[in-house]
């Protein structure tokens, strides 16, 4: 789900399904990972559950509880949208498009490498 996390909050979420606060269960827990005392003593990790779909999102990206709550909602909104709309979801379309771009970039890089290799071989042959 990493690509989805990066996409969160960067796109216009106008055509995503709306979440109502009544459908959400929110908990604040201690986050995990690096950070030592700052992490171990504060409950600023947000666990957000969308009850109807059962989707759970955990967000501990920043030290700020409020920011984590906001980010968690954005991520959850995208996941819920994907869950209900599937392949017609904007999130899905965007992910597909970026995968396509990535593949195209890879293909071009491969072609360039191949071209350079051939060029070097030609140079080697010329020297002989």
PyMOL commands that set and color helices and strands:
alter all, ss='L'
color gray80, all
select helices_A, chain A and resi 2-7+13-15+21-23+37-40+65-88+90-127
alter helices_A, ss='H'
color red, helices_A
select strands_A, chain A and resi 24-29+45-50+55-59
alter strands_A, ss='S'
color yellow, strands_A
deselect
rebuild
show_as cartoon
